[in-house]
């Protein structure tokens, strides 16, 4: 599928051109300072934002569809931002000041009417230092073609990128055209063009502009026409790190009763919501929505130790250290959940469907990003 190759090629290209460290420690700014962010919406929009905590305003520009504005917000007891947007676009947000920002956007996309998750990271100088010799886990968040993908990207010391990913929709062989859920390839790194602002890079592919930006903490966001690629520095080992235990406040995008037709056109019931992600020191994870409904619950297992994802044939080519998963079944419906952590950030995704698949069946998925407020 051409859209997947394009996205991963761009992701590799820009990771090789961005500089930083892999400490996983948030770079925070004074609470009174204005915090600037570069972000990507899962529908494919590139968005810049600034948060003014003194005047309680958010200023944003959607560089893809032209929307912009300055809106006010109030801070809830749980740290959430309730946004008062007269245009009804931005709804709510969570922020770790000067580090990351996630938002609900109700009017994204070229039609100014598509719900989307916005993932934004601190805007700062991006150098030409390389990330060669490093490996990253990532999730791709889309609003089409099964919604999500999880895997890794490794960049060699010679500048060659190798990607390996799992696409849950690919397991629905009766409705996906016979494509494999496992994808991998070797892609040469090409030169990127630095924006005049010095805070992101752009890449042109088939007349489409793709933007990439990151932080010194090892967090990267790639904005593509197909959606958002959110990457986190890969861990040194496959073991679960109990220090990430805690509570994360998150915003998520979901789609239920989805089906895909010609040209990757996906229909279904989209929604945006907020959820609480709790993780114990033993790796037990629970995702609960704002109404108290449990969306997912299980014990995290390393992808490297999960035989149906790694070590078999076909399977992922990389152990994806730091990427965790669990699978639950409810009758004939199967749910796969993927989770990864970095510093004060958790990213998660879920895909559910009845297996084995049959022609005309539907599926459901959600994905989100949570930020620790502690």
N, C-alpha and C positions, 0 to 999 in steps of 0.2 A: 504494500500500500504506500503510495508516494507521499502522502501527508506525514506518515510516521518517519520515513527516512529523512524528509526535509527537517522535521523538528529535531531529531537526534543529531543530525549533521550540524545544525546551528548551535545546539547545546554544547557539543564538543568544541566547536570553533571558538565560542566565546569563553569557555572555561580555560582554554589555553591562553587566552589573552588577558584575563583578569588577574589581579594580584590580591594577596591577603594571607591570612594564617588560618590554622585549623584548631584554634584554642577552644572554640565553642563557647566563649564567654561573651556576654552581651556588652556592646559598647553603648553606654547610656549617656544621655545629655541632661543638663539641669532641667528640672520640671518647668521652669519659667521660660525656657528657650523654645523657639519654633522648631519643630521636627519635620524634616523633609524626607519624602519617600518616593521611590519608583515602584510601580505595581503593575500587575497583569490580571485581567479578568479571564475567567475560564471560558468565556465565549470568544476570546482572542483580542481584547482591547488593551492597549498600552496606556497607562494612567499615571500621572504624577500628582502627588498630594503633599500638603503641608498641614500640620496640626499646631494650632496656637493654643496652648493650655491656659494662658492668661486670659484671653478673650473668649475661650471655649468655641473656637471656630475651626472648620476644616475647609481648606481651599483645594479644589481639584480641577484637573484638565484631562479629559479623555482625548488623547491625541489621535485615536482611531476614528471615532465618530463625531468629534467636534464639541461634545458637551463639556460644560465647565460651570463653575459656580463657587460661591463661598457660603457655607451653611453653618448653623449653630448646632451645638450638642450639649447634652447634660450627662453627668457621670452617675451611674447607678451604684448601688451598694456592692455589687460584685465586680466593679471596675469597668463595666460595659458602657459604651457611648450610645445614647439614644439620640439619633440625628434628626434634626428638623430641617428637611430639605423641601422647599416649596415645590420643586419639580418632581418629588416623589422618587428620586433615583437612589441616593444613599439612604440606608435605613438604620443600620447599627454597626458598631465596630468594637474591636478590642485592640489595645495598644500596649506594647512594652516600649516606653518612650526612647526614641533614638535607636531602636533595634528592629522592630517589626510591627506591622499593622495589618489586620485582616478586616474586611468589610463585606456587608451585604449590599449588592447593587441590584436594583429592580429594573433598570432601564438601560442595560448595556447592549452592545452589538450594533450592527448597521441599521437595524430597525428601531433603535432607541427604546426597546420594549422587552428585552430578554433578561430574565434573572440570571445572576452570575456571582460567583465568589471572587473577591479581589484579594490577592496576596501581594503585599508590598513590603519591601525591605528598605533600610536606611539608605538615603542617597548620600554618596560621598565619592571622593576621588577614586578612580579606577586606573591603575597603572598597567603597563605592558608586561609586568612580571608574569611568569607562566606558572601553571599548575601541573606541568608535566611530571610524571611519576606519581600522581595521586589518583585516587578513585573516589567516586561519589555515588551515593544512592539517590534515586529520584522517583517522583511520581508525576505523571502527567494527568492534569485535570482538564477534561473537555466537557462539552455539553452535547456531544454526538458520538456515534460509533462505540458505544459501550462505556463511555464516560471516563475510564481510567486505565492506567497502565503503571506498573511498578517494576523497577529494576536498578541497574547500575551503569555507570559510564567510567571507564578506566582510560587514562591518558598516559601513554608511554613516554620514556625519556627522549624518544626520537620524534615525538609529536604525532603519533598515530592514536586515534581514539577507537576503543572497542566498546560497543554497547551490548547489553543483554537485558531483556525485559520479559515480563509475563503480562499478557493481555487477557483478562478473564473472559471477555466477550468471545475470544477465540475458541473457548471450550464449547461454545454452543454451535457445534458443527452443522446442525440441521438448518441454521438460519444465517450463518456468517460466510457462506460461500466456500467452505472447506479450508479456510485459513488456519494456520497454527496459532495457538496461544503463546508460543515461545518465539521470540524474535532476537536475532543477534546479527552483528556485522562489524566489519573493520572499515573505518572511515578516516581518510587523511585530513589533517587540520589545515584550514585555509586562513588567510589573513582577514582580520575584522577591521571595521572602520570605527574609530572612536568619535563619539559625538562631541560637538564643540563645548558642551558643558563639562566634559571630562568625567561624567558619572555613569555612562553606559556605552555600549557598543551596538552597532547595527550591522545586519547582514542582509543582502538582497538575494532572494532565490525565486526564480520564475516571476519576477516583478512584484514579489511580496517582501515587505520589510519585516525583519525579525529583530527584536531588541532583547539585550541581555544585561543584567545588572546584578550586583552582589554586595556582600558585606565582609568585613574583616573576620567575622566569626565563622566563615565557611558556609554561608547560606546563599543560594543563588536562585534567581527567578528568570525564566526565559519566556518572553511573550511571543507567541506564534499565532498565525491565523487559525490554527487548530485548537488553541487553548493555552494553558499555562503549564510549564515544566518547573517544578519546585524541587531543587536539589539540596541535599545536606551532605557535608563531609562524611565519608564512610568511617566507621569505627575501626579501631585497631584489631579487635577480636569479635567473634560472633556472640560472645556472652552478653546477657542482659546486664545492664549497669543499674544497680539499685538506687544510685543517686538521682535518677530521673523520676523516682517515685514522687507522687504529689497530685495536685489538682490543677487542671488546665481549663481555661474558659475558651470555647471555640465557636467559630461560625462555620456552617457547612452548606453545601449545595446538594440537593437530592433530586432524583427523578424516579418515579414509580411507573409500573406498567409501560415500560419503554419498548420500542421496537424500531429497527433500522431498515430503511428501504434503499432504493437506488441512490448512488452518489453520497452515501453515508448520511442521508437525511434521517434524523431520529425524532420520533414523536413520543409523547409520554406526558406525565404530569410533573413539571418541575416545581421546586420549592426551595426556599432559603430558611434557615433556622439557626438557633444557637443551642449549644450542647455543653455539658460538663464531662470532661474526660478525667477519670480517676485511675491512678496506677499505684499498685502496692510495691513494696520492695521485693516481693516474690514474683512480680511480673503479671499479676492479675489485673486485667483492664476492664473497665466498664464505661460505656458511652451512654449518657442519659440526656434526652432532649429536654427542652424547657418545660414541658408538661409532666415530666417525671417518667416518661416511657423509656425503657431500656432499649437502645438501638443495637447494641452489641455487647457481649460479655464473654470473656474467655481468658485463658492464660497464654501470654505471648511466648511463642517458640521462635527460635532463630530460623530464618529462611534456610541457612546452611544445614540445619538439622531436619528439614522438612522434605521427605523423600519425593513427594509429588512435585516439588519445585526445583530441587537441586540434587544432583548426583545420579539422576536417571537419564533416559534417552527417549524423547527429547526432554530438555530441562534448561534451566538457567545456566549460563556458562560461568557465572561469577557467584560466590557465596553470599554476596551482599551483606557483609558484616555490618551490624547495626540496623538492619531491616528485619522486622519481626512480623509474625502472622499467626492466625489461628483459623480453623474451619469449623463451622457448626452446621448441623442438619436439622431440619424440621420437616418430618415426613420425607417427601422427595425433593424439597427445596434445600439448596446448599448455599451457605454464605461464607465468602472468603473475606477476611479482614487483614489489612496491611497497615503497619505502624512503624514510624521512625522518629527518633529524637535528636535534637541538637540544642545544647544550652537550655534556653527557656522556651523552646519550641517543640511541639509535637505535630506531625502530619499523619493523617489517617485516611483510609479509603475502604469501601466495602462494596462488594458485588454479590447479588443474590439472583438465583434462577433455579428452575426445576431441571434436574438432570436425570436421565439423558434428555437432551433437547429434542423438541419436535417442531415441525414447520409451523410458523405463525405464533409461537409462544412469546411471551414478554419477559422482561427482566427488570431489576431495580438496582440502583446504585446510589452511593453518596460519598462525598469526600470533604475534608475540611482541614483547617489549621487551628491549633490551640496554642494559647500563650499563657505561661505561668505568671500570675500577678503577685507572687511572693517575692 
